[in-house]
Amino acid sequence: MKKLKGNGLILFCTAILLLAGCSGALVREFVKESKEKDQFLRINRVAVFPFDNFTETKDAEKAIESLLIPALYHEEVFEDVVDPRFVRDAMKKLKIVTTDILDREQVKKLGDELAIQGIIIGKVVNYGRGKEKEAANEVSIEMALVEVASGATLWTGNVTSSGSLTVGKIFGVTPGESDIVVARKAVTSLVEEMADSIEDAREREQEGIVEELREKELAEEKRLKELQQKSKEIEGTLEQADAEAQKIKQDAMTEADSIKANAEMEKAAIDAEKSQLESEKEVLEEQKLKLESERAKLDEEQAKLEELRKERGELEEQIQKLQQEIKEETVGDAEKKVEEIEKLEKDQESLQGEIEDKQEELQSLEEQLDQVEKKAE
C-alpha cells in the first residue's frame, strides 16, 4: 500500500512538472519569393514603425517595440535599425497618422526621409492574462517587413506566446511568468523566424546571383571561344591576304622592273636612234653642202655648156659663112676655106662631144641631187 502511495506521488510530481513546462511560442510566417535578384540582399537599413495596439493593455505596443529593437540587433539580420521615436517624428513631418494603411507613395516618402530600404510594421493583438482566473499571460503579435522601393510586403508573420505554469503558480504560491517575459519570448521567437527566413531568402538570391554570374561566365567563355575562333579565322584570312598582297607586290615589282628595263631599253633604242638620226643629220648636212657644191658646179657646167653651145652656134655660122664664100671665091681660095670648114667641123664635133659629156654629167648630178633631196626629206 505504501508502495502504491509512493508511486502515485511520483506520478503527480511528474505531471506537475510536465504542466509547468507546457509553454512556448507558436510562430506562423510567409515569405514572398524574390521578384528581383537582390530584393532581400539590398535591405540593410530598416525602421521599426510604431506598432498598433489592439489590446486593452496600455502601452503594450511600446513594450513590444522596446523588446523588438534589441532582438533585431541581436540577430544581426540588418546592419542598422531606426528607433520608432525617430519614425514618429518623420511621420509627423509627413502627416502620416497610422501605419495600418500605407500606400506606396507614403512608403517611398518615409524611405527617402529616413534613408532606409525596408520598414517593419506590426500590431499587438493580445497582451496579458486571459479572462479565466488561473489563466497564464499570453502575447500575440503580427509583424511584416515592407520593401520601400516597391512597397511590397516581403515577409509577414505572427506569434502567440503563453506563460508557462510554474510549480508556484500551480500551488498558488507565485503568479507565474510575467507578461514582459512572455512578450520577450514572443518577440524573440518571431524575430528569430524572420531572421532565418530572410537569411534563407538572401542565400537563395546569392545562389541565383552566383548562378547568373556562372551562366554569364559560361556565356562569356563561349563568346570568348567564338571570338578566338573568329580571331583565328581572321588571322588566317589576314595571312592569306598578306601572302596575296606580297605576291601582288612581288608581281608588281617584277612587272615594274620589267617595265623599267623595257623603258630603259626603249630609251637606249631611242637614244641610239636619236644618235643615228643625229649622225644621219650630219651626213645629210654634209650631203646638203655637197649638193649645194654640186649645184654650184652644175650651174658652172651648165654655164660652160651654154658657152659651148654658143661656140657651136658661132662655128655653125662660120661654116655657113665659109660655105657661102666658097661658092663666091676662086678655086684656090675655096680649098683654103674647105680646110677651115673641115677644121671647124672637127672643132664642132669635139664641142658636140664635150656637150654630150656635159649633158650626161648634168643628168647624173641631177639624179644624185634627187636622191639626196629624198633622203633629206
Helices and strands as residue ranges (DSSP letters): H 2-21, E 24-31, E 45-48, E 52-53, H 60-75, E 80-82, H 84-94, H 104-114, E 118-129, E 137-147, E 153-162, H 167-170, H 179-328, H 331-376
